[in-house]
Each structure stands twice: as C-alpha cells, then as structure tokens.
Amino acid sequence: MKKYYYDFHIHSCLSPCADDDMTPNNIAGTAVLAGLEAVALTDHNSSKNCPAFFEAAKKYGLIPIAGMELTTAEDIHIVCLFPELDGAMKFDAYVSKYRMKIPNRTDIFGEQLIMNGEDEIIGREDYFLPAASEITVDDAPNIVSLFGGICYPAHVDREANGIIATLGTFPENTGFRNAEFYDHGKEEEYLRKYSALAEKRLLVSSDAHNLWNIRDKSAFLEIDDEPYSSDRVRRQILRLLGAEI
C-alpha cells in the first residue's frame, strides 16, 4: 500500500470564477510543486478541459482524474469523479442537456476558456456554467454511476452551495458514500452535529480557483498500486471511493 496525496476539487479557466491562469499545464505543474500526486479537475457543470488536463498531467508525472462540480436543481454543489476520461465526457454531454442556458456575462463573471494540452485556447463556453441544472441531489448518484463514476457533496462545511447549509442537515438516506470538507478542522464539529456523516468517508480538497489556493500535500489515500500504472492508481482510487468498476 502507498500513500497518494490528493486534491479532488480544482477549477480551471473554464470555470468563470477561476483565474485565467488556471490552465491545464499551470494546474498540473503547481500541483506537483505542492507535493500532490493525484488531482481531479472539477469545473462547474463541464468536463471540457479534462482532455487537456490529462495531456498536461502526463508531462508532469501527475495522476489526473476527470471530474465535474455539478450544480443540482437545489443549487447544491456535487463533486463527480470518473475512472475513465471517456465516461466524464459522456457525462458532460448528458449534463449539457439539463443545464440552464443563460448567456455568460464575461464582463461580470469572467471568461470560460476551453484549452488544449498546450494551453492554447480552442473554444469558449457561451452559457454561464455555474447555474443550477435540472438534476436533483437525490438523482445525482444513480445518474453519475451510469457513466462509471461516483459523486459526493462538495464543501459540506461551507454556507455557499453546501448540502447542509441548503437542506439544514446531512440527509440520512442518500446514495453518497463520501463527503468533502473544505476545512479539515471542522470535521469533529460536524460529526457531532450530523450523525449521517459518520457513515461516510470524509475527504478534504481545496476547491482552488487560483494557483495559490492549491494546497500543499496533507490529505491522502492509501492505494495498492502494484503493478504500477497511472490508470491503475486512478481506478483504485475510484474503487476505494465506491465506484463500481
């Protein structure tokens, strides 16, 4: 077993609230400098920069995970992770059908840039990505599983778009096997208040929207990585989190 230091919640320049210098190569390079070994790219309601991130991660020896931060119909943020890039891109196409098509105001919200593996702009997303989708928090786990992935509530300890702040509690009966904290120091407090969290694997990630918010290594998972390959580690991580692969 080997420890893999991770961050499963990072936004690229495709998210309008992220800095434009959050390019695939800048993220991969900064993550390696921070001591991270496995990183998920999780833009708002889109996975369109994941192919470029996979290319960039390979250059830096980083294990990439294709993901998305889904905004549910209740305006709750859900981290979605996939063992295969293809599954993430198919989920991206599925979510696109259930997104609110509100034109993005770049003067207010910022650009939504789609990039290639060389950090060249190859497109722009015209519609505002963070807007709520039609997918409910109850339906999300089953839908994500259809594409081979797993999902769980993001930053449960934050007011904005957190499941607890939105619903008033952490629901007892959900399809979630994990929950994400932004602040590791709040775990004990929340475990005392919300008993359902005791049944979940608690993860900690940065929700980084700029390069200096990518944290130095602290959170890790222990993975059997023999015989080693990047694909094996990624799949082992997803299995550990509950993906049926």
ZAVEX-862373 format. One record per residue: x negated, y negated, z negated of N, C-alpha, C, O in turn. Coordinates in pm, whole numbers, plus 50000, padded with zeros to 5 digits. Example, Ala and Ser with C-alpha at 12.3 -4.5 7.8 and 13.67 -1.06 7.14 Angstrom:
<<48681,50569,49220>,<48770,50450,49220>,<48680,50330,49220>,<48576,50332,49154>>
<<48715,50225,49292>,<48633,50106,49286>,<48710,49997,49213>,<48659,49886,49196>>
//
This chain:
<<49916,50119,50000>,<50000,50000,50000>,<49911,49875,50000>,<49808,49871,49934>>
<<49953,49774,50074>,<49877,49649,50081>,<49971,49531,50059>,<50085,49532,50105>>
<<49921,49430,49989>,<49997,49308,49971>,<49994,49225,50099>,<49888,49203,50158>>
<<50110,49179,50141>,<50120,49086,50253>,<50185,48957,50204>,<50301,48956,50162>>
<<50108,48849,50209>,<50161,48719,50168>,<50246,48663,50282>,<50205,48663,50398>>
<<50363,48614,50246>,<50462,48581,50348>,<50523,48443,50327>,<50513,48383,50220>>
<<50585,48395,50432>,<50683,48285,50428>,<50783,48316,50537>,<50750,48315,50656>>
<<50906,48344,50497>,<51010,48386,50591>,<51108,48275,50626>,<51219,48303,50671>>
<<51067,48150,50606>,<51160,48040,50635>,<51081,47915,50675>,<51047,47832,50591>>
<<51051,47905,50804>,<50977,47791,50858>,<51046,47743,50985>,<51087,47823,51069>>
<<51057,47611,50998>,<51121,47550,51114>,<51017,47496,51211>,<50912,47445,51169>>
<<51046,47506,51339>,<50960,47448,51441>,<51022,47318,51491>,<51125,47273,51440>>
<<50958,47259,51591>,<51006,47135,51651>,<51138,47153,51726>,<51192,47056,51779>>
<<51189,47274,51731>,<51322,47296,51788>,<51430,47249,51691>,<51538,47210,51735>>
<<51402,47252,51563>,<51496,47200,51464>,<51482,47048,51460>,<51371,46998,51444>>
<<51593,46975,51474>,<51581,46829,51486>,<51527,46761,51360>,<51472,46652,51366>>
<<51543,46828,51246>,<51496,46773,51119>,<51351,46804,51093>,<51295,46759,50993>>
<<51287,46881,51181>,<51145,46915,51166>,<51059,46819,51247>,<51104,46761,51345>>
<<50935,46803,51204>,<50842,46716,51276>,<50811,46774,51414>,<50813,46896,51434>>
<<50783,46685,51509>,<50749,46731,51644>,<50616,46805,51648>,<50590,46879,51742>>
<<50531,46785,51546>,<50403,46858,51546>,<50417,46998,51486>,<50318,47068,51467>>
<<50542,47039,51456>,<50566,47178,51414>,<50577,47265,51539>,<50681,47325,51567>>
<<50468,47271,51612>,<50462,47352,51733>,<50426,47496,51696>,<50373,47520,51587>>
<<50453,47591,51784>,<50419,47730,51752>,<50274,47751,51711>,<50247,47822,51615>>
<<50180,47690,51784>,<50039,47708,51751>,<50000,47637,51622>,<49920,47689,51545>>
<<50056,47519,51599>,<50025,47448,51475>,<50078,47524,51353>,<50011,47529,51250>>
<<50195,47581,51365>,<50251,47659,51255>,<50165,47781,51227>,<50130,47809,51112>>
<<50131,47854,51334>,<50051,47975,51316>,<49915,47943,51255>,<49871,48011,51163>>
<<49849,47840,51306>,<49718,47803,51255>,<49722,47757,51110>,<49637,47794,51030>>
<<49822,47676,51076>,<49835,47627,50939>,<49868,47741,50843>,<49818,47745,50731>>
<<49953,47833,50888>,<49989,47947,50803>,<49867,48032,50770>,<49851,48076,50656>>
<<49782,48054,50868>,<49660,48132,50843>,<49568,48058,50747>,<49510,48118,50657>>
<<49554,47927,50766>,<49471,47848,50674>,<49526,47852,50532>,<49450,47843,50435>>
<<49659,47866,50519>,<49723,47872,50387>,<49711,48010,50324>,<49751,48030,50210>>
<<49657,48107,50399>,<49640,48241,50346>,<49757,48333,50368>,<49764,48441,50309>>
<<49852,48290,50452>,<49968,48374,50480>,<49934,48478,50587>,<49846,48458,50670>>
<<50008,48589,50581>,<49981,48699,50675>,<50103,48736,50758>,<50088,48790,50868>>
<<50223,48709,50707>,<50346,48739,50780>,<50438,48618,50768>,<50470,48575,50657>>
<<50481,48565,50881>,<50560,48442,50883>,<50677,48458,50978>,<50663,48511,51088>>
<<50794,48410,50935>,<50913,48410,51020>,<50943,48269,51066>,<50937,48174,50988>>
<<50976,48256,51193>,<51022,48129,51248>,<51175,48129,51244>,<51238,48216,51303>>
<<51232,48031,51175>,<51377,48032,51149>,<51437,47896,51177>,<51472,47823,51084>>
<<51449,47862,51304>,<51511,47735,51339>,<51662,47740,51320>,<51723,47847,51315>>
<<51721,47623,51310>,<51866,47613,51292>,<51939,47671,51414>,<51926,47620,51525>>
<<52015,47777,51391>,<52107,47833,51490>,<52043,47863,51625>,<52110,47862,51728>>
<<51913,47888,51626>,<51844,47919,51752>,<51715,47995,51725>,<51648,47975,51624>>
<<51683,48084,51819>,<51555,48158,51814>,<51470,48128,51937>,<51377,48203,51967>>
<<51501,48020,52007>,<51440,47996,52137>,<51290,47966,52133>,<51223,47974,52236>>
<<51236,47931,52017>,<51090,47912,52009>,<51018,48035,51956>,<50896,48033,51938>>
<<51093,48142,51930>,<51028,48263,51879>,<50935,48329,51981>,<50828,48376,51942>>
<<50971,48336,52110>,<50874,48394,52205>,<50740,48321,52205>,<50634,48385,52208>>
<<50743,48188,52202>,<50618,48111,52198>,<50544,48135,52067>,<50421,48142,52065>>
<<50619,48148,51958>,<50555,48172,51828>,<50486,48307,51826>,<50379,48320,51767>>
<<50544,48408,51889>,<50480,48540,51896>,<50348,48529,51972>,<50249,48592,51932>>
<<50345,48452,52079>,<50220,48434,52153>,<50115,48363,52067>,<49999,48403,52064>>
<<50159,48258,51998>,<50065,48181,51915>,<50013,48266,51799>,<49894,48262,51768>>
<<50102,48342,51736>,<50063,48424,51621>,<49957,48526,51661>,<49866,48555,51582>>
<<49968,48581,51780>,<49871,48680,51825>,<49730,48621,51832>,<49632,48688,51801>>
<<49721,48495,51874>,<49590,48429,51884>,<49525,48414,51746>,<49403,48421,51733>>
<<49608,48395,51644>,<49557,48367,51510>,<49555,48489,51420>,<49515,48479,51304>>
<<49597,48604,51470>,<49599,48724,51387>,<49708,48722,51282>,<49696,48788,51179>>
<<49814,48648,51307>,<49927,48637,51216>,<50037,48732,51259>,<50059,48752,51379>>
<<50107,48791,51162>,<50219,48879,51194>,<50346,48795,51205>,<50392,48740,51105>>
<<50403,48784,51326>,<50521,48700,51344>,<50650,48779,51326>,<50658,48897,51360>>
<<50750,48712,51273>,<50884,48769,51262>,<50980,48671,51328>,<50981,48552,51296>>
<<51061,48722,51418>,<51160,48639,51486>,<51282,48622,51397>,<51335,48719,51344>>
<<51324,48498,51381>,<51436,48474,51293>,<51521,48356,51335>,<51506,48300,51444>>
<<51611,48319,51245>,<51701,48206,51266>,<51758,48168,51130>,<51778,48254,51044>>
<<51782,48040,51110>,<51861,47997,50995>,<52001,47965,51046>,<52026,47859,51104>>
<<52091,48058,51023>,<52228,48045,51069>,<52306,47955,50974>,<52296,47969,50853>>
<<52384,47864,51031>,<52478,47785,50951>,<52616,47846,50968>,<52672,47846,51078>>
<<52671,47897,50860>,<52801,47965,50868>,<52915,47864,50878>,<52895,47743,50870>>
<<53035,47917,50896>,<53154,47833,50905>,<53177,47753,50778>,<53238,47647,50780>>
<<53125,47807,50665>,<53139,47738,50536>,<53027,47636,50513>,<53022,47573,50408>>
<<52938,47620,50612>,<52823,47531,50604>,<52717,47582,50506>,<52648,47504,50441>>
<<52706,47716,50497>,<52605,47782,50415>,<52491,47827,50506>,<52515,47878,50615>>
<<52370,47807,50462>,<52253,47849,50540>,<52216,47994,50506>,<52203,48031,50389>>
<<52198,48072,50612>,<52167,48214,50600>,<52040,48243,50682>,<52036,48211,50801>>
<<51939,48302,50620>,<51819,48343,50693>,<51845,48477,50761>,<51889,48572,50697>>
<<51818,48483,50890>,<51836,48605,50969>,<51700,48647,51025>,<51631,48566,51087>>
<<51661,48772,51002>,<51531,48822,51046>,<51550,48949,51129>,<51641,49027,51104>>
<<51462,48967,51227>,<51477,49078,51321>,<51343,49151,51339>,<51238,49088,51349>>
<<51348,49285,51345>,<51224,49360,51365>,<51169,49349,51506>,<51050,49373,51529>>
<<51255,49313,51601>,<51213,49302,51741>,<51252,49164,51795>,<51359,49113,51765>>
<<51164,49107,51875>,<51192,48979,51939>,<51317,48987,52026>,<51397,48894,52029>>
<<51334,49098,52095>,<51450,49114,52184>,<51581,49104,52106>,<51676,49042,52153>>
<<51586,49163,51988>,<51707,49155,51907>,<51739,49013,51866>,<51855,48972,51866>>
<<51634,48937,51831>,<51654,48797,51793>,<51708,48715,51909>,<51794,48629,51891>>
<<51657,48741,52029>,<51701,48663,52144>,<51844,48699,52185>,<51919,48614,52232>>
<<51881,48824,52166>,<52019,48861,52193>,<52113,48800,52090>,<52225,48760,52123>>
<<52068,48794,51964>,<52147,48729,51861>,<52159,48579,51891>,<52265,48520,51870>>
<<52052,48518,51939>,<52054,48378,51980>,<52165,48354,52083>,<52241,48258,52072>>
<<52172,48442,52182>,<52275,48427,52285>,<52415,48444,52227>,<52509,48376,52268>>
<<52428,48535,52131>,<52557,48557,52065>,<52599,48434,51986>,<52712,48387,51998>>
<<52508,48380,51905>,<52539,48264,51821>,<52575,48143,51907>,<52661,48063,51870>>
<<52510,48131,52022>,<52536,48018,52111>,<52684,48008,52148>,<52735,47898,52169>>
<<52752,48120,52155>,<52894,48120,52191>,<52982,48069,52078>,<53097,48032,52100>>
<<52928,48067,51955>,<53008,48031,51838>,<52958,47903,51771>,<52998,47872,51658>>
<<52872,47830,51839>,<52823,47703,51787>,<52915,47589,51825>,<52983,47594,51927>>
<<52917,47485,51740>,<52985,47361,51775>,<52899,47286,51874>,<52781,47262,51849>>
<<52955,47248,51986>,<52879,47182,52092>,<52890,47029,52077>,<52963,46961,52150>>
<<52815,46979,51980>,<52808,46835,51954>,<52678,46782,52014>,<52571,46829,51975>>
<<52683,46688,52106>,<52559,46637,52165>,<52463,46585,52059>,<52504,46516,51966>>
<<52336,46620,52074>,<52235,46576,51979>,<52202,46429,52002>,<52181,46386,52115>>
<<52196,46352,51894>,<52153,46212,51899>,<52006,46208,51859>,<51974,46206,51741>>
<<51919,46206,51958>,<51776,46209,51927>,<51731,46085,51851>,<51634,46090,51775>>
<<51802,45972,51870>,<51765,45850,51800>,<51796,45858,51651>,<51740,45783,51572>>
<<51887,45949,51615>,<51925,45966,51475>,<51861,46092,51415>,<51802,46087,51308>>
<<51874,46205,51486>,<51836,46334,51430>,<51698,46382,51473>,<51635,46460,51401>>
<<51651,46337,51587>,<51521,46382,51637>,<51535,46477,51754>,<51645,46522,51787>>
<<51423,46507,51816>,<51419,46595,51932>,<51444,46741,51892>,<51429,46778,51775>>
<<51482,46822,51989>,<51498,46967,51974>,<51420,47031,52089>,<51475,47058,52195>>
<<51291,47056,52065>,<51199,47091,52171>,<51178,47242,52181>,<51153,47308,52081>>
<<51190,47294,52302>,<51160,47435,52331>,<51022,47440,52395>,<50993,47365,52488>>
<<50935,47529,52343>,<50796,47530,52387>,<50754,47667,52437>,<50819,47768,52412>>
<<50642,47668,52510>,<50580,47794,52549>,<50462,47823,52456>,<50438,47749,52360>>
<<50391,47930,52483>,<50283,47972,52396>,<50163,47881,52394>,<50073,47898,52312>>
<<50159,47783,52485>,<50051,47684,52489>,<50095,47551,52430>,<50027,47450,52447>>
<<50207,47550,52362>,<50263,47428,52301>,<50302,47324,52405>,<50298,47204,52378>>
<<50339,47370,52522>,<50390,47280,52625>,<50542,47280,52619>,<50604,47385,52601>>
<<50602,47163,52635>,<50748,47152,52631>,<50804,47210,52760>,<50769,47166,52870>>
<<50893,47308,52745>,<50956,47369,52863>,<51107,47345,52866>,<51174,47387,52960>>
<<51158,47280,52765>,<51301,47251,52763>,<51341,47178,52637>,<51262,47161,52544>>
<<51467,47135,52636>,<51525,47070,52520>,<51665,47125,52497>,<51738,47152,52592>>
<<51700,47141,52371>,<51836,47182,52337>,<51922,47056,52329>,<51893,46963,52254>>
<<52028,47053,52408>,<52110,46932,52419>,<52208,46915,52304>,<52244,46802,52269>>
<<52254,47026,52246>,<52355,47018,52142>,<52293,47031,52003>,<52199,47107,51982>>
<<52348,46954,51910>,<52295,46946,51775>,<52296,47083,51708>,<52403,47140,51684>>
<<52178,47135,51678>,<52166,47273,51632>,<52217,47299,51490>,<52277,47404,51468>>
<<52196,47211,51392>,<52235,47246,51254>,<52385,47252,51227>,<52425,47295,51119>>
<<52468,47209,51322>,<52612,47208,51298>,<52664,47348,51267>,<52609,47447,51315>>
<<52769,47355,51186>,<52825,47484,51145>,<52872,47565,51265>,<52925,47511,51362>>
<<52852,47696,51256>,<52903,47788,51358>,<53040,47838,51314>,<53091,47799,51210>>
<<53099,47926,51396>,<53228,47986,51361>,<53210,48118,51285>,<53308,48182,51249>>
<<53086,48159,51261>,<53057,48285,51193>,<53067,48264,51042>,<53002,48176,50988>>
<<53148,48344,50975>,<53167,48328,50832>,<53057,48397,50753>,<52989,48486,50804>>
<<53042,48356,50628>,<52941,48416,50542>,<52972,48564,50517>,<52880,48644,50499>>
<<53099,48600,50515>,<53136,48740,50495>,<53103,48826,50616>,<53066,48943,50601>>
<<53115,48769,50734>,<53093,48846,50857>,<52945,48852,50898>,<52905,48942,50972>>
<<52866,48758,50850>,<52727,48747,50897>,<52646,48875,50881>,<52580,48915,50977>>
<<52648,48944,50764>,<52562,49064,50752>,<52592,49171,50856>,<52499,49229,50913>>
<<52718,49198,50881>,<52752,49302,50979>,<52716,49259,51121>,<52669,49340,51200>>
<<52737,49133,51152>,<52704,49085,51287>,<52554,49092,51310>,<52509,49139,51415>>
<<52476,49044,51215>,<52329,49046,51230>,<52279,49190,51244>,<52187,49217,51321>>
<<52339,49282,51170>,<52297,49423,51177>,<52320,49483,51314>,<52249,49575,51354>>
<<52418,49433,51388>,<52444,49482,51524>,<52325,49456,51616>,<52309,49524,51717>>
<<52243,49359,51581>,<52125,49324,51661>,<51996,49375,51596>,<51886,49335,51633>>
<<52012,49465,51498>,<51898,49530,51436>,<51838,49455,51320>,<51738,49499,51263>>
<<51897,49340,51282>,<51836,49256,51181>,<51902,49262,51045>,<51997,49337,51023>>
<<51851,49181,50955>,<51910,49164,50822>,<51922,49013,50797>,<51855,48932,50860>>
<<52010,48978,50702>,<52024,48837,50668>,<52051,48823,50519>,<52093,48918,50453>>
<<52028,48705,50468>,<52050,48678,50327>,<52061,48527,50307>,<52013,48450,50390>>
<<52124,48484,50197>,<52142,48341,50172>,<52009,48269,50152>,<51921,48318,50081>>
<<51997,48154,50214>,<51877,48071,50202>,<51887,47981,50080>,<51996,47945,50037>>
<<51771,47946,50025>,<51757,47848,49915>,<51882,47843,49825>,<51952,47742,49821>>
<<51907,47953,49755>,<52026,47961,49669>,<52018,47863,49552>,<52119,47836,49487>>
<<51899,47810,49525>,<51880,47718,49414>,<51887,47571,49456>,<51852,47483,49378>>
<<51932,47545,49578>,<51942,47406,49624>,<52088,47369,49647>,<52172,47453,49676>>
<<52115,47239,49632>,<52251,47191,49649>,<52294,47192,49795>,<52403,47239,49827>>
<<52210,47143,49882>,<52246,47130,50022>,<52250,47266,50090>,<52147,47333,50102>>
<<52367,47306,50135>,<52387,47427,50215>,<52351,47556,50142>,<52331,47659,50207>>
<<52343,47553,50010>,<52319,47674,49933>,<52449,47746,49904>,<52552,47681,49886>>
<<52447,47878,49899>,<52569,47955,49880>,<52631,47930,49743>,<52753,47926,49730>>
<<52548,47913,49640>,<52601,47891,49506>,<52662,47753,49493>,<52771,47738,49437>>
<<52593,47652,49545>,<52647,47517,49539>,<52776,47505,49619>,<52866,47430,49582>>
<<52786,47578,49729>,<52904,47570,49815>,<53022,47648,49759>,<53135,47598,49760>>
<<52997,47770,49711>,<53106,47856,49664>,<53127,47849,49513>,<53230,47895,49463>>
<<53033,47791,49442>,<53043,47782,49297>,<52986,47900,49222>,<52980,47899,49099>>
<<52944,48003,49295>,<52887,48123,49235>,<52816,48203,49342>,<52826,48172,49461>>
<<52746,48307,49301>,<52693,48403,49398>,<52792,48518,49403>,<52809,48588,49303>>
<<52858,48541,49516>,<52965,48640,49523>,<52919,48780,49483>,<52806,48819,49514>>
<<53005,48853,49415>,<52973,48988,49369>,<52966,49087,49485>,<52873,49167,49492>>
<<53061,49081,49574>,<53072,49181,49681>,<53033,49119,49815>,<53117,49061,49885>>
<<52908,49132,49849>,<52859,49082,49978>,<52774,49190,50042>,<52739,49290,49979>>
<<52742,49170,50168>,<52653,49262,50237>,<52508,49222,50225>,<52423,49276,50296>>
<<52477,49129,50136>,<52340,49079,50123>,<52261,49164,50023>,<52308,49191,49913>>
<<52142,49205,50063>,<52053,49280,49975>,<51943,49193,49916>,<51870,49237,49827>>
<<51932,49071,49965>,<51826,48980,49924>,<51884,48841,49902>,<51997,48813,49943>>
<<51808,48757,49837>,<51843,48616,49823>,<51714,48536,49819>,<51614,48581,49762>>
<<51718,48419,49878>,<51597,48336,49886>,<51603,48220,49786>,<51705,48153,49772>>
<<51491,48199,49719>,<51473,48082,49634>,<51374,47987,49700>,<51280,48029,49768>>
<<51399,47859,49679>,<51303,47758,49721>,<51200,47736,49610>,<51081,47718,49637>>
<<51248,47739,49486>,<51163,47716,49369>,<51159,47842,49284>,<51257,47877,49219>>
<<51046,47910,49286>,<51029,48034,49210>,<51059,48014,49061>,<51104,48106,48993>>
<<51033,47895,49011>,<51053,47867,48869>,<51198,47867,48825>,<51225,47866,48705>>
<<51291,47869,48919>,<51433,47867,48883>,<51496,48006,48879>,<51614,48020,48847>>
<<51418,48109,48910>,<51476,48243,48920>,<51539,48288,48788>,<51653,48335,48788>>
<<51469,48275,48677>,<51522,48323,48548>,<51652,48251,48512>,<51746,48315,48465>>
<<51657,48121,48533>,<51778,48044,48503>,<51896,48095,48584>,<52006,48112,48531>>
<<51874,48119,48712>,<51983,48163,48799>,<52023,48308,48771>,<52140,48343,48784>>
<<51928,48389,48732>,<51962,48527,48696>,<52049,48532,48572>,<52137,48618,48561>>
<<52026,48441,48479>,<52112,48434,48360>,<52254,48389,48395>,<52351,48437,48338>>
<<52265,48297,48489>,<52395,48239,48522>,<52477,48327,48617>,<52599,48330,48608>>
<<52410,48396,48708>,<52479,48466,48816>,<52433,48612,48819>,<52328,48644,48874>>
<<52513,48698,48759>,<52473,48837,48740>,<52453,48911,48871>,<52374,49005,48878>>
<<52524,48871,48976>,<52512,48940,49105>,<52371,48930,49163>,<52331,49015,49242>>
<<52297,48828,49124>,<52161,48812,49175>,<52068,48920,49124>,<51966,48950,49187>>
<<52101,48980,49009>,<52015,49084,48951>,<52004,49206,49041>,<51909,49283,49029>>
<<52101,49224,49130>,<52103,49340,49220>,<52028,49313,49350>,<52016,49402,49434>>
<<51978,49192,49368>,<51916,49153,49493>,<51764,49147,49481>,<51710,49123,49373>>
<<51697,49169,49592>,<51554,49138,49598>,<51543,48986,49614>,<51603,48929,49704>>
<<51467,48923,49528>,<51453,48778,49532>,<51325,48741,49607>,<51215,48784,49571>>
<<51342,48662,49709>,<51232,48617,49792>,<51211,48468,49771>,<51302,48397,49729>>
<<51091,48421,49799>,<51059,48279,49787>,<50996,48232,49917>,<50898,48290,49964>>
<<51052,48127,49976>,<50998,48073,50100>,<51005,47921,50100>,<51075,47862,50017>>
<<50934,47859,50192>,<50911,47714,50184>,<51019,47629,50249>,<51038,47514,50211>>
<<51092,47684,50347>,<51184,47602,50427>,<51109,47483,50485>,<51160,47371,50488>>
<<50986,47507,50530>,<50899,47399,50576>,<50952,47335,50704>,<50988,47404,50800>>
<<50956,47202,50702>,<50993,47124,50820>,<50875,47040,50870>,<50885,46973,50973>>
<<50765,47044,50798>,<50643,46979,50844>,<50525,47064,50798>,<50539,47151,50712>>
<<50409,47038,50856>,<50294,47127,50833>,<50248,47127,50689>,<50205,47231,50638>>
<<50255,47013,50620>,<50204,47009,50483>,<50299,47075,50383>,<50263,47092,50266>>
<<50420,47112,50427>,<50512,47185,50339>,<50492,47337,50347>,<50552,47410,50268>>
<<50410,47384,50440>,<50379,47527,50445>,<50289,47557,50325>,<50177,47505,50315>>
<<50337,47639,50235>,<50269,47659,50106>,<50153,47758,50116>,<50151,47846,50201>>
<<50057,47740,50026>,<49951,47839,50012>,<50010,47970,49964>,<50119,47973,49907>>
<<49939,48077,49986>,<49991,48210,49956>,<50027,48224,49808>,<49952,48186,49719>>
<<50145,48280,49786>,<50189,48310,49649>,<50284,48429,49651>,<50262,48526,49578>>
<<50389,48424,49732>,<50485,48533,49739>,<50432,48643,49830>,<50375,48616,49936>>
<<50451,48769,49788>,<50401,48879,49870>,<50495,49000,49859>,<50574,49011,49765>>
<<50484,49088,49957>,<50548,49218,49956>,<50439,49323,49975>,<50339,49298,50042>>
<<50459,49439,49914>,<50363,49548,49930>,<50416,49645,50036>,<50527,49695,50026>>
<<50333,49670,50135>,<50375,49745,50253>,<50275,49857,50282>,<50154,49839,50268>>
<<50327,49972,50321>,<50243,50080,50374>,<50214,50047,50520>,<50304,50055,50604>>
<<50091,50010,50551>,<50059,49963,50686>,<49971,50060,50765>,<49909,50020,50863>>
<<49965,50185,50722>,<49882,50283,50793>,<49967,50375,50881>,<50071,50422,50835>>
<<49927,50402,51004>,<49817,50337,51077>,<49854,50194,51112>,<49967,50167,51154>>
<<49760,50102,51096>,<49792,49960,51106>,<49827,49917,51248>,<49764,49959,51345>>
<<49930,49834,51258>,<49958,49753,51375>,<50050,49641,51330>,<50123,49656,51232>>
<<50046,49531,51400>,<50133,49418,51367>,<50279,49459,51374>,<50359,49422,51287>>
<<50314,49536,51477>,<50452,49581,51492>,<50494,49669,51375>,<50607,49658,51326>>
<<50404,49757,51330>,<50438,49845,51218>,<50464,49764,51091>,<50561,49790,51019>>
<<50377,49667,51063>,<50395,49587,50942>,<50527,49511,50947>,<50601,49507,50849>>
<<50556,49452,51062>,<50683,49378,51076>,<50802,49470,51051>,<50895,49433,50979>>
<<50800,49587,51109>,<50911,49679,51092>,<50919,49731,50948>,<51029,49749,50895>>
<<50805,49753,50886>,<50805,49797,50747>,<50862,49689,50655>,<50934,49719,50559>>
<<50829,49565,50684>,<50884,49454,50606>,<51036,49451,50619>,<51107,49438,50519>>
<<51085,49464,50740>,<51230,49459,50761>,<51299,49579,50698>,<51410,49566,50646>>
<<51234,49694,50702>,<51293,49813,50633>,<51302,49787,50482>,<51403,49818,50419>>
<<51196,49730,50426>,<51194,49702,50283>,<51307,49606,50245>,<51366,49617,50137>>
<<51337,49513,50334>,<51443,49417,50306>,<51582,49471,50335>,<51683,49407,50303>>
<<51588,49591,50396>,<51717,49654,50413>,<51765,49676,50555>,<51876,49725,50576>>
<<51682,49640,50654>,<51722,49663,50793>,<51725,49813,50821>,<51637,49887,50777>>
<<51824,49856,50895>,<51838,49999,50928>,<51771,50027,51060>,<51835,50028,51165>>
<<51639,50049,51053>,<51561,50073,51175>,<51476,50198,51155>,<51402,50237,51245>>
//
